[in-house]
Amino acid sequence: MKKRSDTVHHDPDSGGHYSVDDLLGLGSHSARKSHYPALLERIAELEAERNRYKWLFDNALHGIFQGDLRGGLLSCNPAMADMCGFESPEALVRSVVRLREQLFCSVHDFDHVRLSLLSDGQVRARELGLRRRDGQVVDVALTLLRRPDLGPEVVEAFVADITERQQARRRLEELNLELEARVKDRTRELREANAGLRREIGEREKIEAELVVAIQSAEEANRSKDKYLAAASHDLLQPLNAARLLVSTLQDRPLPVEESRLIDRVHRALEGAEDLLADLLDISKLDQQAIKPDLTYIDTEDLIQSLATEFEPVADNAGLQLRVRSRPGVIHSDARMMTRILRNLLTNAFRYTESGSVFLNVRPRGGDLHLEVWDTGVGIPADRLEDIFREFHQLTAPHTGGRKGVGLGLAIVDRMVRMLGHRIEVTSRPGVGSRFTVVVPQAAQAHRAPAAQSVAVAMEPHSLTGRRVLVIDNEPDILVSMRALLEQWGCDVQTAENADMALALQQADLPAPEAVLADYHLNDGRTGCEAIYAVRRQLQQDVPAAIITADRSDACRQFLKTQYFPVLNKPVKPNRLRALLTSLLS
């Protein structure tokens, strides 16, 4: 047996002979022969690499083929042959001599793929159909790469069988069609039933037509109510404010008994209209999520004492006792919303309590603070505890002092509590009383706000006598009402409809005002803030001032907060106005 290096080959071009060593470049030189083992080792590595890729090619789960777009298949792996229904790759290669007509189900798909491939050099995950041996179609995702080194239109392809996915998709489409058909059938049945009802009831068609119009009108009204309420609130609250101020002026005057009783009735009617309008505006904004909580750290003692001061006159008028017990504590919440929540609960307590007392209490429980409102009123049946938080739902109150609600107070409480992430609990016994508890997480004492200086000033009967007050409002009726009320309190009142008129008053050698009360929205897009700043500049002094407005929007509230003006919302309650004015002048 000859050694590999001794094997001789014939070179037909040169007429000579060469050995394998010569072919490998080793020749007869010992220096070159020293590289022979390394070369054999490299050849073995290449062979192993080739075998590894061949194993992957033969055992791949996806189909792989090489083909000529102008002709047929050049090679393929077993998975490709199995996908197309052939027993071997060789059988598939022999059978497909024209890719365009024999492998691709759609000539259009082939042409589109070919153009994309020639343009971009590759096609990725194109979903189309390939033809099986039995004529069936197999759905695949095809990825093609050009191999210009092997031929102008030679490609290598990777084929994923997506038949099951396509079948699932088609089944889903069928289910959707079936569902649509069932819906249509059911709709048709309902229409037929409605038609039968129309035949049985002679006027049904007319009633249904009127009902459709009514529903459309109701839907349109529902869509526009929030926009309307927001736009109209200012105009609605202005006359209420003027009427409240005039009635308050009359209440403070000595009148005959009968006239005094009539004035009290008018006062209660105006309060009811004011509460109803405020509740409607609030419930509308809450439903539309137009109110955003302004979270801050609140001292519960300040909160409770403020409400106690506000409701002491209410308790006196109702002949009830208001008991208050507060404890030091800090909560992280919205001060305005928390005040409104507790105010609504207290209002309900007084409305449904004929005799006895109302108790406002704060109790720490674990890491929470329980803000509680107790009453000795009519109580609530157990089967109606959930209903009381629905809109326009209220219990019959035997004692309301002539005022009736519309069932929005607790609905507002429920929405605000949920918006703040707090919790409300109710326990009640008919004939004994009720307890409403707002559960709020207690904040760390480190967040306790610095104690604010009290602005509550004792309102002596003649504490406002001779004090000079400038009122700026674009509504003449408001100016008349404010002048009448303030002059009855003893104030020296100046009135102006805008900043220019206010400045003209100061140029007329009149005494400078000691306080300014300005409406926020004036004519021509001007604001009360601008008017206050103009008066201060002209007088060259920081005259105490406050804003009185019917605008209850968050945007207005946030802006006025940045201007550091005290704010009263219209309709103005005279006792709050007097407290504010006394505070400004103190």
C-alpha positions as CSV (number, residue, x, y, z in Angstrom):
1,M,0.0,0.0,0.0
2,K,1.4,3.4,-1.0
3,K,1.9,6.2,1.4
4,R,-0.3,9.3,0.9
5,S,2.8,11.4,0.1
6,D,4.0,8.9,-2.5
7,T,0.8,9.0,-4.5
8,V,1.5,10.3,-8.0
9,H,-0.9,12.2,-10.2
10,H,-0.7,13.2,-13.8
11,D,-0.9,16.9,-14.8
12,P,-2.6,16.9,-18.2
13,D,-1.6,20.5,-18.9
14,S,2.1,20.3,-18.1
15,G,2.5,16.7,-19.2
16,G,4.2,16.0,-15.8
17,H,3.2,14.4,-12.6
18,Y,2.6,15.7,-9.1
19,S,2.1,14.2,-5.7
20,V,-0.5,15.1,-2.9
21,D,2.4,16.8,-1.1
22,D,3.0,18.9,-4.2
23,L,-0.8,19.7,-4.4
24,L,-0.8,20.8,-0.8
25,G,2.3,23.0,-1.4
26,L,4.6,20.8,0.7
27,G,6.8,19.5,-2.1
28,S,9.9,17.7,-1.0
29,H,11.3,20.3,1.4
30,S,11.4,19.2,5.0
31,A,10.5,22.8,6.1
32,R,7.1,22.6,4.3
33,K,6.5,19.0,5.4
34,S,6.7,20.2,9.0
35,H,3.3,22.0,8.3
36,Y,1.6,18.8,7.1
37,P,0.1,17.7,10.5
38,A,-1.3,21.2,11.2
39,L,-3.0,21.2,7.8
40,L,-4.5,17.8,8.4
41,E,-5.8,19.0,11.8
42,R,-7.4,22.0,10.1
43,I,-9.0,19.8,7.5
44,A,-10.4,17.6,10.2
45,E,-11.9,20.7,12.0
46,L,-13.5,21.9,8.7
47,E,-14.9,18.4,8.2
48,A,-16.4,18.4,11.7
49,E,-17.8,21.8,11.2
50,R,-19.3,20.7,7.9
51,N,-20.8,17.6,9.6
52,R,-22.3,19.8,12.3
53,Y,-24.0,22.2,9.9
54,K,-25.2,19.2,7.8
55,W,-26.7,17.7,11.0
56,L,-28.5,20.9,11.7
57,F,-29.7,21.2,8.1
58,D,-31.0,17.6,8.1
59,N,-32.7,17.8,11.5
60,A,-34.0,21.4,11.4
61,L,-37.7,21.7,12.4
62,H,-38.3,24.3,9.7
63,G,-38.0,23.8,6.0
64,I,-34.8,25.0,4.3
65,F,-34.2,24.9,0.5
66,Q,-32.0,26.4,-2.1
67,G,-33.5,27.2,-5.5
68,D,-33.2,29.2,-8.7
69,L,-36.0,31.7,-9.3
70,R,-35.7,31.0,-13.0
71,G,-35.9,27.3,-12.5
72,G,-36.5,24.8,-9.7
73,L,-35.2,23.5,-6.4
74,L,-31.4,22.9,-6.1
75,S,-31.5,21.2,-2.7
76,C,-33.7,21.0,0.4
77,N,-33.7,19.5,3.9
78,P,-36.1,16.6,5.1
79,A,-38.3,19.0,6.9
80,M,-39.0,20.8,3.7
81,A,-39.7,17.5,1.9
82,D,-42.1,16.4,4.7
83,M,-43.9,19.8,4.6
84,C,-44.6,19.3,0.9
85,G,-45.6,15.7,1.3
86,F,-42.5,14.0,-0.2
87,E,-40.7,11.0,1.2
88,S,-37.2,12.5,0.7
89,P,-35.5,15.7,-0.2
90,E,-34.3,14.2,-3.4
91,A,-37.8,13.3,-4.5
92,L,-38.9,16.9,-3.9
93,V,-35.9,18.4,-5.8
94,R,-36.7,16.1,-8.8
95,S,-40.4,17.0,-8.8
96,V,-40.0,20.8,-8.6
97,V,-38.2,22.1,-11.7
98,R,-40.2,25.3,-11.8
99,L,-40.6,27.1,-8.5
100,R,-43.1,29.6,-10.0
101,E,-45.7,27.1,-11.2
102,Q,-45.0,24.0,-9.1
103,L,-44.1,25.2,-5.6
104,F,-45.9,28.5,-5.2
105,C,-49.7,28.3,-5.1
106,S,-50.1,31.8,-6.4
107,V,-48.1,33.1,-9.4
108,H,-48.9,36.6,-8.2
109,D,-47.3,35.8,-4.8
110,F,-44.2,34.4,-6.5
111,D,-43.8,37.5,-8.8
112,H,-44.3,39.8,-5.9
113,V,-41.7,38.0,-3.8
114,R,-39.2,37.9,-6.7
115,L,-39.5,41.6,-7.3
116,S,-39.0,42.4,-3.6
117,L,-36.0,40.0,-3.5
118,L,-34.3,41.5,-6.5
119,S,-34.9,45.0,-5.1
120,D,-34.0,44.5,-1.4
121,G,-31.9,41.4,-1.5
122,Q,-34.1,39.6,1.0
123,V,-37.7,38.9,2.0
124,R,-38.6,38.4,5.6
125,A,-41.5,36.3,7.0
126,R,-43.8,36.7,4.0
127,E,-47.0,34.7,4.6
128,L,-48.2,32.7,1.6
129,G,-49.2,29.3,0.4
130,L,-47.0,26.4,-1.0
131,R,-48.3,23.5,-3.0
132,R,-48.1,20.0,-1.5
133,R,-47.7,16.8,-3.5
134,D,-51.4,15.9,-3.1
135,G,-52.5,19.3,-4.3
136,Q,-53.3,20.7,-0.9
137,V,-52.0,24.1,0.3
138,V,-49.7,24.5,3.2
139,D,-49.6,28.0,4.9
140,V,-46.0,29.1,5.5
141,A,-44.0,32.1,6.6
142,L,-41.2,32.4,4.0
143,T,-37.8,34.2,4.5
144,L,-35.6,34.4,1.3
145,L,-32.0,35.5,0.9
146,R,-30.3,36.1,-2.4
147,R,-27.1,34.3,-3.2
148,P,-25.6,36.2,-6.1
149,D,-22.3,34.3,-5.5
150,L,-24.1,31.1,-6.7
151,G,-26.1,32.6,-9.5
152,P,-28.0,35.7,-10.5
153,E,-31.3,34.5,-9.0
154,V,-30.2,31.7,-6.7
155,V,-31.9,32.0,-3.3
156,E,-31.8,30.3,0.0
157,A,-35.1,30.0,1.9
158,F,-36.3,29.3,5.4
159,V,-39.8,28.0,5.6
160,A,-42.0,27.9,8.8
161,D,-45.3,26.0,8.7
162,I,-48.0,28.3,10.1
163,T,-50.9,26.1,9.1
164,E,-52.2,25.7,12.6
165,R,-51.9,29.4,13.3
166,Q,-53.8,30.2,10.0
167,Q,-56.4,27.6,10.9
168,A,-56.8,29.1,14.3
169,R,-57.2,32.5,12.7
170,R,-59.7,31.2,10.2
171,R,-61.6,29.5,13.0
172,L,-61.7,32.8,14.9
173,E,-63.0,34.6,11.9
174,E,-65.6,31.9,11.5
175,L,-66.6,32.2,15.1
176,N,-66.9,36.0,14.7
177,L,-69.0,35.5,11.6
178,E,-71.2,33.0,13.5
179,L,-71.5,35.4,16.4
180,E,-72.4,38.2,14.0
181,A,-75.0,35.9,12.4
182,R,-76.4,35.0,15.8
183,V,-76.6,38.7,16.7
184,K,-78.3,39.4,13.5
185,D,-80.7,36.6,14.0
186,R,-81.5,37.7,17.5
187,T,-81.9,41.3,16.3
188,R,-84.2,40.1,13.6
189,E,-86.2,38.1,16.2
190,L,-86.4,41.2,18.5
191,R,-87.5,43.3,15.6
192,E,-90.2,40.8,14.7
193,A,-91.3,40.7,18.3
194,N,-91.4,44.5,18.3
195,A,-93.4,44.4,15.1
196,G,-95.9,42.0,16.7
197,L,-96.2,44.3,19.7
198,R,-96.9,47.2,17.4
199,R,-99.6,45.2,15.7
200,E,-101.2,44.4,19.1
201,I,-100.9,47.9,20.4
202,G,-102.3,50.4,17.9
203,E,-100.4,53.4,18.9
204,R,-97.1,51.7,19.5
205,E,-95.3,53.1,16.5
206,K,-96.2,56.6,17.5
207,I,-95.1,56.0,21.1
208,E,-91.8,54.5,20.0
209,A,-91.1,57.4,17.6
210,E,-91.7,59.8,20.5
211,L,-89.6,57.7,22.8
212,V,-86.7,57.7,20.3
213,V,-86.9,61.5,20.1
214,A,-87.0,61.7,23.9
215,I,-84.0,59.4,24.3
216,Q,-82.0,61.4,21.7
217,S,-83.0,64.6,23.5
218,A,-82.1,63.1,26.8
219,E,-78.7,61.9,25.6
220,E,-78.0,65.3,24.0
221,A,-79.0,67.0,27.2
222,N,-76.8,64.7,29.2
223,R,-73.8,65.4,27.0
224,S,-74.3,69.2,27.2
225,K,-75.4,69.5,30.9
226,D,-71.9,69.7,32.2
227,K,-70.9,72.2,29.7
228,Y,-74.0,74.2,30.3
229,L,-73.8,74.1,34.1
230,A,-70.2,75.2,34.0
231,A,-71.0,78.1,31.6
232,A,-74.2,79.1,33.3
233,S,-73.1,78.8,36.9
234,H,-71.8,82.3,37.1
235,D,-75.0,83.8,35.7
236,L,-77.2,81.6,37.9
237,L,-75.3,82.4,41.1
238,Q,-75.1,86.2,40.5
239,P,-78.9,86.9,41.1
240,L,-78.9,84.4,43.9
241,N,-76.1,86.3,45.5
242,A,-77.9,89.6,45.2
243,A,-81.1,88.2,46.6
244,R,-79.3,86.6,49.6
245,L,-77.6,89.9,50.4
246,L,-80.8,91.9,50.2
247,V,-82.7,89.3,52.3
248,S,-80.0,89.4,54.9
249,T,-80.2,93.2,55.0
250,L,-84.0,92.9,55.6
251,Q,-83.5,90.3,58.3
252,D,-81.3,92.6,60.3
253,R,-83.9,95.4,60.3
254,P,-86.8,95.7,62.7
255,L,-89.9,94.5,60.8
256,P,-93.5,93.6,61.8
257,V,-93.9,90.0,62.8
258,E,-95.7,88.8,59.7
259,E,-93.2,90.5,57.3
260,S,-90.3,89.1,59.3
261,R,-91.8,85.6,59.0
262,L,-92.1,86.0,55.3
263,I,-88.5,87.2,55.0
264,D,-87.3,84.1,56.9
265,R,-89.2,81.9,54.4
266,V,-87.6,83.7,51.5
267,H,-84.2,83.3,53.2
268,R,-84.7,79.5,53.6
269,A,-86.0,79.2,50.0
270,L,-82.9,81.0,48.7
271,E,-80.6,78.8,50.8
272,G,-82.3,75.7,49.3
273,A,-81.8,77.0,45.8
274,E,-78.2,77.8,46.5
275,D,-77.5,74.4,48.0
276,L,-79.3,72.6,45.1
277,L,-77.3,74.6,42.5
278,A,-74.0,74.0,44.3
279,D,-74.8,70.2,44.6
280,L,-75.6,70.0,40.9
281,L,-72.4,71.7,39.9
282,D,-70.3,69.5,42.3
283,I,-71.9,66.2,41.2
284,S,-71.5,67.1,37.6
285,K,-67.8,67.9,38.0
286,L,-67.2,64.8,40.1
287,D,-68.9,62.6,37.5
288,Q,-66.8,64.1,34.7
289,Q,-63.6,63.9,36.9
290,A,-63.2,67.7,36.4
291,I,-62.1,68.0,40.1
292,K,-58.6,67.0,40.9
293,P,-57.6,66.6,44.6
294,D,-55.1,69.2,45.9
295,L,-53.4,67.0,48.5
296,T,-51.8,68.7,51.5
297,Y,-51.2,68.0,55.2
298,I,-54.2,69.0,57.2
299,D,-54.3,69.6,61.0
300,T,-57.5,67.9,62.1
301,E,-57.9,70.2,65.1
302,D,-58.1,73.3,62.8
303,L,-60.5,71.5,60.5
304,I,-62.8,70.4,63.3
305,Q,-62.8,73.8,65.1
306,S,-63.5,75.6,61.8
307,L,-66.6,73.4,61.2
308,A,-67.7,73.8,64.8
309,T,-67.6,77.6,64.5
310,E,-69.6,77.4,61.3
311,F,-72.4,75.1,62.6
312,E,-72.9,76.7,66.1
313,P,-75.5,79.1,64.7
314,V,-77.1,76.2,62.9
315,A,-77.4,74.3,66.1
316,D,-78.8,77.3,67.9
317,N,-81.5,77.9,65.2
318,A,-82.5,74.2,65.3
319,G,-82.6,74.1,69.1
320,L,-80.1,71.3,69.2
321,Q,-76.8,70.8,71.0
322,L,-73.6,70.7,69.0
323,R,-70.9,68.7,70.8
324,V,-67.3,68.7,69.5
325,R,-64.3,66.6,70.6
326,S,-61.1,66.9,68.7
327,R,-57.6,65.3,69.1
328,P,-54.3,66.4,67.7
329,G,-53.6,64.7,64.3
330,V,-52.5,65.2,60.8
331,I,-54.0,63.8,57.6
332,H,-52.8,63.9,54.0
333,S,-55.9,64.9,52.0
334,D,-57.6,67.7,50.1
335,A,-58.7,70.4,52.7
336,R,-61.5,71.7,50.5
337,M,-63.0,68.3,49.9
338,M,-62.6,67.1,53.5
339,T,-64.4,70.3,54.6
340,R,-67.2,69.7,52.1
341,I,-67.5,66.0,53.2
342,L,-67.9,66.8,56.9
343,R,-70.1,69.8,56.1
344,N,-72.5,67.6,54.1
345,L,-72.6,65.0,56.9
346,L,-73.3,67.7,59.6
347,T,-76.0,69.3,57.4
348,N,-77.7,65.9,57.1
349,A,-77.4,65.3,60.8
350,F,-79.1,68.6,61.7
351,R,-81.7,68.0,58.9
352,Y,-82.8,64.6,60.3
353,T,-82.5,65.4,64.0
354,E,-85.6,66.9,65.7
355,S,-84.3,66.9,69.3
356,G,-81.1,66.0,71.1
357,S,-77.6,66.6,69.8
358,V,-75.1,66.3,67.0
359,F,-71.6,65.1,67.9
360,L,-68.5,65.9,65.8
361,N,-65.7,63.6,67.0
362,V,-62.2,62.5,66.1
363,R,-60.9,59.1,67.2
364,P,-57.5,57.6,66.4
365,R,-57.7,53.9,65.5
366,G,-54.5,52.1,64.7
367,G,-52.8,54.1,61.9
368,D,-56.1,55.8,60.9
369,L,-58.1,58.8,62.1
370,H,-61.9,58.3,62.3
371,L,-63.7,61.6,61.7
372,E,-67.2,60.9,63.0
373,V,-70.6,62.7,62.9
374,W,-73.2,61.3,65.3
375,D,-76.8,62.4,65.6
376,T,-79.9,61.5,67.7
377,G,-82.2,61.7,64.6
378,V,-84.7,59.4,62.9
379,G,-82.1,56.7,62.0
380,I,-81.8,54.7,58.8
381,P,-83.3,51.2,58.2
382,A,-80.7,48.5,57.6
383,D,-82.0,47.7,54.1
384,R,-81.6,51.3,53.0
385,L,-78.0,52.0,54.2
386,E,-76.7,51.4,50.6
387,D,-79.4,53.5,49.0
388,I,-78.6,56.7,50.8
389,F,-75.5,57.3,48.7
390,R,-77.4,57.2,45.4
391,E,-78.2,60.5,43.6
392,F,-81.7,62.0,44.3
393,H,-82.4,59.5,47.1
394,Q,-83.3,60.7,50.5
395,L,-85.2,59.6,53.5
396,T,-88.3,61.5,54.6
397,A,-87.2,64.0,57.2
398,P,-89.8,64.8,59.9
399,H,-88.0,68.0,60.8
400,T,-86.2,70.1,58.2
401,G,-86.9,73.6,59.3
402,G,-88.7,74.3,56.1
403,R,-85.8,73.2,53.8
404,K,-85.8,70.1,51.7
405,G,-82.9,68.6,49.9
406,V,-82.8,66.6,46.7
407,G,-80.6,63.7,47.8
408,L,-77.3,64.8,46.4
409,G,-75.4,65.5,49.7
410,L,-74.4,62.0,50.5
411,A,-73.8,61.1,46.8
412,I,-71.2,63.9,46.7
413,V,-69.7,62.6,50.0
414,D,-69.4,59.1,48.5
415,R,-67.7,60.3,45.3
416,M,-65.3,62.6,47.1
417,V,-64.3,60.0,49.6
418,R,-63.6,57.5,46.9
419,M,-61.7,60.1,44.8
420,L,-59.4,60.8,47.9
421,G,-58.9,57.1,48.5
422,H,-60.5,57.2,51.9
423,R,-63.4,55.1,53.3
424,I,-66.8,55.9,54.7
425,E,-68.8,53.7,57.2
426,V,-72.4,54.0,58.4
427,T,-74.1,52.5,61.4
428,S,-77.6,53.4,62.3
429,R,-80.6,52.4,64.5
430,P,-84.1,53.7,63.5
431,G,-85.5,56.0,66.2
432,V,-82.1,56.2,67.9
433,G,-79.7,57.9,65.5
434,S,-76.9,57.4,63.1
435,R,-73.1,57.6,62.9
436,F,-71.1,58.4,59.8
437,T,-67.4,57.7,59.9
438,V,-64.8,58.9,57.4
439,V,-61.6,56.8,57.8
440,V,-58.4,58.6,56.8
441,P,-54.8,57.4,57.2
442,Q,-53.0,59.4,59.8
443,A,-49.9,61.2,58.5
444,A,-46.6,61.3,60.4
445,Q,-46.4,64.0,63.0
446,A,-43.3,65.3,61.2
447,H,-45.7,66.6,58.5
448,R,-47.7,68.6,60.9
449,A,-48.3,72.1,59.4
450,P,-47.2,75.0,61.5
451,A,-50.0,76.3,63.6
452,A,-51.7,79.1,61.6
453,Q,-52.6,82.3,63.3
454,S,-56.3,82.4,64.0
455,V,-58.2,84.7,61.7
456,A,-61.4,84.4,63.7
457,V,-62.0,87.9,65.1
458,A,-64.8,88.6,67.6
459,M,-67.6,90.3,65.6
460,E,-68.8,93.0,67.9
461,P,-72.1,94.6,66.9
462,H,-70.3,97.8,65.9
463,S,-66.9,96.5,64.9
464,L,-67.4,97.6,61.3
465,T,-68.9,101.0,62.0
466,G,-67.2,103.8,60.0
467,R,-64.8,101.3,58.1
468,R,-64.3,102.2,54.5
469,V,-64.9,99.4,52.0
470,L,-64.5,99.4,48.2
471,V,-66.7,96.9,46.3
472,I,-65.9,96.1,42.7
473,D,-68.4,94.0,40.7
474,N,-69.7,94.2,37.1
475,E,-73.3,93.3,38.2
476,P,-75.2,96.5,39.3
477,D,-77.6,94.4,41.4
478,I,-74.7,92.9,43.3
479,L,-73.4,96.4,44.0
480,V,-76.8,97.6,45.3
481,S,-77.1,94.5,47.5
482,M,-73.6,94.8,48.9
483,R,-74.0,98.5,49.6
484,A,-77.3,97.9,51.5
485,L,-75.8,95.1,53.6
486,L,-72.5,96.8,54.4
487,E,-74.0,100.2,55.2
488,Q,-76.4,98.4,57.6
489,W,-73.3,97.1,59.3
490,G,-72.1,100.7,59.6
491,C,-69.5,100.6,56.8
492,D,-68.7,103.6,54.5
493,V,-69.1,101.9,51.1
494,Q,-67.7,102.8,47.7
495,T,-68.8,100.8,44.6
496,A,-67.3,100.4,41.1
497,E,-68.1,98.2,38.1
498,N,-64.5,97.9,37.0
499,A,-60.9,99.0,37.7
500,D,-61.2,102.3,35.8
501,M,-64.2,103.4,37.9
502,A,-62.4,102.3,41.1
503,L,-59.4,104.4,40.2
504,A,-61.6,107.4,39.3
505,L,-63.1,107.2,42.8
506,Q,-59.6,107.4,44.3
507,Q,-58.8,110.4,42.2
508,A,-62.0,112.2,43.5
509,D,-60.3,113.0,46.8
510,L,-62.5,110.4,48.6
511,P,-61.0,108.7,51.7
512,A,-58.9,105.7,50.7
513,P,-60.6,102.4,51.3
514,E,-59.4,100.2,54.2
515,A,-60.5,97.0,52.4
516,V,-61.4,95.9,48.9
517,L,-63.9,93.2,47.9
518,A,-63.7,92.4,44.2
519,D,-65.6,90.0,41.9
520,Y,-63.1,87.8,40.0
521,H,-64.7,87.9,36.5
522,L,-65.3,91.5,35.4
523,N,-66.2,92.8,31.9
524,D,-64.0,92.8,28.9
525,G,-62.0,89.7,30.2
526,R,-60.6,91.7,33.1
527,T,-60.3,90.2,36.6
528,G,-60.8,91.5,40.1
529,C,-57.1,90.7,40.8
530,E,-56.1,93.2,38.2
531,A,-58.4,95.8,39.7
532,I,-57.0,95.2,43.2
533,Y,-53.5,95.6,42.0
534,A,-54.4,98.8,40.2
535,V,-55.9,100.3,43.3
536,R,-52.9,99.4,45.4
537,R,-50.5,100.9,42.9
538,Q,-52.5,104.2,42.8
539,L,-52.8,104.4,46.6
540,Q,-49.2,103.1,47.0
541,Q,-50.2,100.9,49.9
542,D,-51.0,97.2,50.3
543,V,-54.8,97.5,50.9
544,P,-56.3,94.3,52.4
545,A,-58.4,92.6,49.7
546,A,-60.4,89.5,49.0
547,I,-62.0,87.9,45.9
548,I,-65.7,87.0,45.7
549,T,-66.6,84.8,42.8
550,A,-69.2,82.4,41.4
551,D,-66.4,80.5,39.5
552,R,-65.9,77.2,41.4
553,S,-63.6,75.6,38.8
554,D,-60.3,74.1,39.9
555,A,-58.4,76.4,37.5
556,C,-59.8,79.5,39.1
557,R,-59.1,78.1,42.6
558,Q,-55.5,77.2,41.8
559,F,-54.8,80.6,40.3
560,L,-56.3,82.5,43.2
561,K,-54.3,80.3,45.6
562,T,-51.1,81.6,43.9
563,Q,-52.2,85.2,44.4
564,Y,-52.7,84.8,48.1
565,F,-56.2,86.3,48.1
566,P,-58.9,85.1,50.5
567,V,-61.8,83.8,48.5
568,L,-65.6,83.6,49.1
569,N,-67.8,81.7,46.7
570,K,-71.1,83.2,45.6
571,P,-73.8,83.2,46.8
572,V,-72.1,84.8,49.8
573,K,-73.4,83.9,53.3
574,P,-73.6,87.2,55.3
575,N,-72.0,85.7,58.4
576,R,-69.0,84.5,56.4
577,L,-68.7,87.8,54.6
578,R,-68.8,89.6,57.9
579,A,-66.1,87.3,59.3
580,L,-63.9,87.8,56.3
581,L,-64.3,91.6,56.3
582,T,-63.6,91.8,60.1
583,S,-60.5,89.7,59.5
584,L,-59.3,92.0,56.7
585,L,-59.9,95.1,58.8
586,S,-58.5,93.8,62.1
